[in-house]
Amino acid sequence: MSTGPHARWFRARLAGAGTIDIGAGERASRVWRSRRMHRARSTALGAGAVLALGCATAGVVLSILPTGVTVAMTATTYRIGDATLHAVAPGVYSGSGTLVLSHNGPDLTAGGSAIVDGARWVALCEVAAGGAAETCRLTSGTRTLSAHDVWSEAIWHRTYSVGLRADIASARGVPVPFPVGR
């Protein structure tokens, strides 16, 4: 120890001090894990993050892709998806909904009414001469939508006024006055 003037002050301070007990009365609070356990946890968290990202991406892609349904019409039936309407008179079909067809020269007008997802929808579609396009106006209560359908390679490609799209497999000229893909 030093013998200088500050040494007396230092000795006076230490004279009444006891020794410091290291580790007495305390316990370690950290849990030690092996590196293998740390790697397994990191791998599981990474796999979970990748799975969540994949599910989110799939949801976005499925919401963007157009929905699809099949429509077929014969002299006795009109099928749209799982619903079947039966001919009750020439140009009139009834069942899970109602379809009325009217020919005016080469043009075809179709009116339809059905309950879709708990709401009554009424629609009027005008099929252009040649059956390659149709324009529909769909109404449910106070809500009105328009839809423009273009026929290509056995599919009506429908685009609603709100930007939604739907693909409807059908023969050329078969009208679809129902809210498909809504």
C-alpha positions in Angstrom: 0.0 0.0 0.0 0.9 3.5 -0.5 2.3 5.6 2.3 1.3 9.1 1.0 -1.3 11.5 2.5 -4.2 9.9 0.7 -3.2 6.5 2.1 -4.4 7.5 5.6 -7.8 8.5 4.2 -8.1 5.2 2.3 -7.1 3.1 5.4 -9.7 5.0 7.5 -12.5 4.2 5.0 -11.6 0.5 4.8 -11.1 0.0 8.6 -14.7 -0.5 9.4 -15.7 -2.2 6.1 -16.3 -5.9 6.0 -15.4 -8.1 3.2 -17.6 -8.3 0.2 -19.2 -11.7 -0.2 -19.4 -12.6 -3.8 -22.4 -14.7 -4.8 -23.8 -15.1 -1.3 -27.6 -15.0 -1.1 -28.0 -14.6 -4.8 -29.0 -17.1 -7.5 -28.4 -17.0 -11.2 -31.5 -16.0 -13.1 -30.4 -16.9 -16.6 -31.4 -20.3 -17.9 -28.6 -21.8 -19.9 -29.7 -23.6 -23.1 -27.6 -25.6 -25.4 -26.8 -24.3 -28.8 -28.8 -27.1 -30.3 -31.9 -25.9 -28.5 -31.2 -22.3 -29.7 -30.8 -23.5 -33.3 -34.0 -25.6 -33.1 -36.0 -22.6 -31.8 -34.6 -20.3 -34.4 -35.4 -22.8 -37.2 -39.0 -23.2 -35.9 -39.5 -19.4 -35.8 -38.1 -19.1 -39.3 -40.3 -21.9 -40.6 -43.4 -20.3 -39.0 -42.6 -16.9 -40.6 -42.2 -18.5 -44.0 -45.5 -20.4 -43.6 -47.3 -17.2 -42.6 -45.9 -15.3 -45.5 -46.9 -18.1 -47.9 -50.4 -18.2 -46.6 -50.8 -14.4 -46.9 -49.4 -14.6 -50.5 -51.8 -17.4 -51.4 -54.8 -15.4 -50.0 -53.8 -12.3 -52.0 -53.4 -14.3 -55.2 -56.8 -16.1 -54.7 -58.6 -12.8 -54.1 -57.1 -11.4 -57.3 -57.8 -14.3 -59.6 -61.2 -14.4 -61.3 -63.7 -16.9 -59.9 -65.1 -19.5 -62.2 -68.5 -21.1 -62.8 -70.1 -23.1 -65.6 -73.3 -22.2 -67.4 -75.1 -24.5 -69.8 -78.5 -24.1 -71.5 -80.7 -26.6 -73.4 -84.3 -26.5 -74.5 -85.4 -28.0 -71.1 -82.8 -26.7 -68.6 -80.5 -23.8 -67.7 -77.7 -24.7 -65.3 -75.6 -22.2 -63.6 -73.1 -23.6 -61.2 -75.0 -26.0 -58.9 -78.4 -24.4 -59.6 -80.7 -25.8 -62.2 -83.7 -24.0 -63.8 -86.3 -25.9 -65.7 -88.2 -24.7 -68.8 -91.8 -23.8 -67.9 -92.6 -22.1 -71.2 -90.6 -21.2 -74.3 -87.9 -18.9 -73.2 -88.9 -19.1 -69.5 -86.9 -21.1 -66.9 -87.7 -21.5 -63.2 -86.2 -23.2 -60.2 -83.6 -21.8 -57.9 -84.2 -18.6 -59.7 -86.0 -17.3 -62.8 -84.7 -16.6 -66.3 -86.7 -15.0 -69.1 -85.3 -14.8 -72.6 -86.6 -12.4 -75.3 -85.5 -12.3 -78.9 -85.7 -9.1 -80.9 -84.3 -9.9 -84.3 -80.7 -11.0 -83.9 -80.4 -9.5 -80.4 -81.2 -11.4 -77.3 -82.3 -9.9 -74.0 -82.3 -11.9 -70.8 -83.8 -11.1 -67.4 -83.0 -13.0 -64.3 -83.9 -13.0 -60.6 -82.4 -15.1 -57.8 -81.4 -15.0 -54.2 -77.6 -15.0 -54.0 -75.9 -15.0 -50.5 -79.1 -14.1 -48.9 -79.9 -11.0 -51.1 -82.4 -10.9 -54.0 -80.7 -9.9 -57.2 -82.5 -8.8 -60.4 -80.6 -8.4 -63.6 -81.1 -7.6 -67.3 -78.5 -8.6 -69.9 -78.4 -7.6 -73.5 -76.4 -10.1 -75.7 -75.0 -8.5 -78.8 -75.7 -9.9 -82.2 -73.4 -12.8 -82.8 -73.3 -13.6 -79.1 -69.7 -12.5 -78.5 -70.5 -9.8 -75.9 -73.2 -8.9 -73.3 -73.8 -6.0 -71.0 -75.7 -6.6 -67.8 -77.3 -4.4 -65.1 -77.6 -6.1 -61.8 -79.7 -4.7 -58.8 -80.0 -5.7 -55.2 -82.0 -3.3 -53.1 -80.5 0.1 -53.6 -77.2 -1.3 -54.9 -76.7 -1.4 -58.7 -73.8 -2.9 -60.6 -73.0 -3.2 -64.2 -71.1 -6.0 -65.8 -69.5 -6.3 -69.3 -68.9 -9.8 -70.6 -66.7 -10.8 -73.5 -66.8 -14.3 -74.9 -63.6 -15.9 -75.8 -62.6 -19.6 -76.1 -65.8 -21.0 -74.5 -65.6 -18.5 -71.5 -67.4 -15.3 -70.7 -64.8 -13.0 -69.2 -67.0 -10.8 -66.9 -65.8 -7.5 -65.5 -68.0 -5.7 -62.9 -68.2 -1.9 -62.6 -66.5 -2.3 -59.2 -63.4 -4.0 -60.7 -64.2 -7.6 -59.8 -63.7 -10.3 -62.5 -65.3 -13.7 -63.0 -64.8 -16.3 -65.7 -68.0 -18.1 -66.8 -67.5 -21.3 -68.9 -70.4 -21.3 -71.4 -71.4 -21.7 -75.0 -71.3 -18.6 -77.1 -74.4 -16.5 -76.7 -75.8 -18.1 -73.6 -76.8 -15.2 -71.3 -75.8 -14.9 -67.6 -78.1 -12.5 -65.9 -77.0 -13.5 -62.4 -74.3 -12.1 -60.1 -71.6 -14.7 -60.7 -68.4 -14.3 -58.6 -69.9 -11.7 -56.3 
